Amino acid sequence: MADRDMQIDAKNYRVNVPMLDGAVIVIRAIRPDDQERLHEHFEGLSEKSVYFRFMGIRRDLSPQDLKHLTELDFKNHVGLAATLTENGRERFIGVGRYICGADPTRAEVAFAILDGFQGRGIGTLLLEHLSLIADANGVAEFEADVLGENRQMLEVFAHSGFESHRSLDSGIVHLRSLTSKLSF
Ligand SMILES: CC(C)(COP(=O)(O)OP(=O)(O)OC[C@H]1O[C@@H](n2cnc3c(N)ncnc32)[C@H](O)[C@@H]1OP(=O)(O)O)[C@@H](O)C(=O)NCCC(=O)NCCS
């Protein structure tokens, strides 16, 4: 766990993380030149993962979506990618981001990990690094709306200390936590 009091240059965020299988992944800030990598990542997600991420059917990301999701201000919209480089080619295996609404001290978090890489701790890692940046950037609270059937996402949030409030009508669970209280 990194030191929560340190200064963080979110736009140039980059850390190497060794995984249990020996591979080293990089958790880094998403850049404007990542449009193709992000598109490829979206196309690699199963229908179910897309449904869980976007809470509905989504066939593709438009050029406007790709611009919005890669040209980030790293203040109100912070995005991190988990990347793997093989044979000199870097690809996204997971993406996590937070976006502030009208209140800049609260942000909504969302994640999408390629199906073949789910359940290996990458979602948890992205949440951890996003929370460090948020804490340093004055974002005091994270929140998320998650489909009640999305067990993996609910477990990741529960393990790190989020509290949940289930809305029985919609099947959506609303979760929130102070970013300073999250633990990994
Ligand atoms: C939901 C999602 C982001 C989770 O990411 P992930 O990398 O698969 O999650 P992790 O590997 O970090 O954690 C999941 C597993 O670790 C366990 N885990 C997480 N933190 C843990 C901890 N501190 N201690 C013990 N177990 C823990 C979870 O219980 C879960 O167990 P499982 O392997 O039996 O499923 C990912 O599955 C995904 O992208 N799904 C599709 C899109 C989606 O649902 N997005 C969420 C919309 S907000």
The ligand as an ORCA input file, in Angstrom:
! r2SCAN-3c Opt
* xyz 0 1
  C     -16.116     -6.504    -11.678
  C     -14.668     -6.436    -12.078
  C     -14.259     -5.002    -12.363
  C     -13.804     -6.983    -10.936
  O     -12.466     -6.970    -11.312
  P     -11.562     -8.271    -11.122
  O     -10.200     -7.961    -11.555
  O     -12.240     -9.409    -11.769
  O     -11.664     -8.387     -9.546
  P     -10.580     -8.925     -8.518
  O      -9.823    -10.061     -9.119
  O      -9.811     -7.783     -7.986
  O     -11.523     -9.409     -7.356
  C     -12.457    -10.369     -7.632
  C     -12.198    -11.569     -6.797
  O     -11.261    -11.333     -5.769
  C     -11.894    -11.417     -4.481
  N     -11.322    -10.359     -3.659
  C     -11.199     -9.060     -3.958
  N     -10.589     -8.408     -2.947
  C     -10.304     -9.347     -2.005
  C      -9.688     -9.307     -0.725
  N      -9.193     -8.178     -0.201
  N      -9.584    -10.437     -0.031
  C     -10.065    -11.585     -0.531
  N     -10.658    -11.682     -1.733
  C     -10.779    -10.570     -2.450
  C     -13.288    -11.265     -4.779
  O     -14.099    -11.847     -3.818
  C     -13.398    -11.980     -6.100
  O     -13.347    -13.372     -5.934
  P     -13.551    -14.404     -7.145
  O     -12.215    -14.602     -7.767
  O     -14.035    -15.630     -6.488
  O     -14.506    -13.810     -8.117
  C     -14.400     -7.306    -13.350
  O     -14.782     -8.609    -13.077
  C     -15.100     -6.771    -14.590
  O     -14.528     -5.977    -15.341
  N     -16.350     -7.213    -14.831
  C     -17.099     -6.763    -15.996
  C     -17.422     -5.271    -15.994
  C     -18.038     -4.829    -14.689
  O     -18.760     -5.541    -14.043
  N     -17.745     -3.587    -14.316
  C     -18.223     -3.006    -13.082
  C     -19.100     -1.834    -13.343
  S     -18.824     -0.586    -12.093
*
